[in-house]
């Protein structure tokens, strides 16, 4: 599952908050930043405090997690002490004024306590040293192509090595959530890095904005993995008609859900592709990906075991409903019945300030999206077993979104049953879901890592491509 979905579940669960403001001293106004340390990881937080209509207000930013402007619901001042709270994510900060540049205090969340000293403008942006600078030693073209089935125009960037060509070509396909052509996330642009690297090494590379994102047409919210596969296939067709591209040497490099998309296309359009590279692509069914992901990440942020167990039970039951039929109307009816019953018996987590109708409507919107229903139902195993072209499948050992201990064996098992001898499946030591060299692998760490994509991983991919494609 891609990064954006995880963040939605992890920290951006802050829904419509109504800040409560109290009078306060002017000395606390301004941006105050600090870093908490836990599990060999650092997480920067910024509190932006200002006076509005005679009342003190505040928002919180978490640069490491790409979250900005989170409303602080409670702001209280007493003498030299300040109290900030966001109850929806069980977060409190208790601070004491030290001087004009420093507040000393504790951050509390889910029962854990972290020392946190805030400094004025105390959190700096992380430099991303791998980002290439122009002029590039290759050609770069803005291009557009058509998904003819849905009449959607998609726009992207094609990079071509210097020389006459024709060149082998790669289509980069992003993970879940609305992604631009660079797969921009938390200050990183992994697809820009990959396109630059492989173009410098002799491959034409096409990357594009997802439907409904940036310059591409269409509606993202109603799309499913199958729809996004149609977009990726349109990109392959576009390259097939470029004179600079070798028609029999076009492949897909897909990240996360993009790996599932590569799997679907390779299984159903075997004559169109010559290879696929799966970067953290799933080997197990969508419901298992989500349940494993949820359990691991919830434990990592110290949610109580009872709450984790309850969430697993609720989600498992809902996913079983989704897998029991292809009738979307019947799925909706059964899920809504379950949500209403779960609210009534107290097993559905809810905000006391919201009515039953509001709570159920929120769950309905998230759980019954076309994407989620399709993803839960999709099992990649049958498609993996049908692939006959060369495949490179890589997962980082510290990936907590497509967890290697479940997906690596599933991938190997499928390819063994397929009889495909042109397959390589590897677990890459020390890398996270973004293929960064990481300490914990947790999403909170992504933005604070300077590296965007492991050079060793790129070298491995290049070596495999040169052996199996060129």
Secondary structure, 3 states (H helix, E strand, C coil): CCHHHHHHHHCCCCCCCCCECECCCHHHCEEEEEEEEECCEEEEEEEEEEEECCEEEEEEEEHHHCEEEEECCEEEEECCEEEEEEHHHCEEEEEEEEECCEEEEEEEECCEEEEEEEEECCCCCCCCCCCCCCCCCEEEEEEEEEECCCCEEEEEEEEEECCCCCEEEEEEECCCCCCCCCCEECCEEHHHHHHHHHHHCCCEEEEECCCCCCCCCCCCCCCCHHHHHHHHHHHHHHHHCCCCEEEEEEEEEEECHHHHHHHHHHHHCCCCCCEEEEECCCCCCHHHHHHHHHHHHHHHCCCCHHHHHHHHHHHHHHHHHHHHCCCHHHHHHHHHHHHHHHHHHCCCCCCCCCCHHHHHHHHHHHHCCHHHHHHHHCCCHHHHHHCCCEEEEEEECCCCCCCHHHHHHHHHHHHHHHCCCCEEEEEECCECCCCCECCCCCHHHHHHCCCCCCHHHHHHHHHHHHHHCC
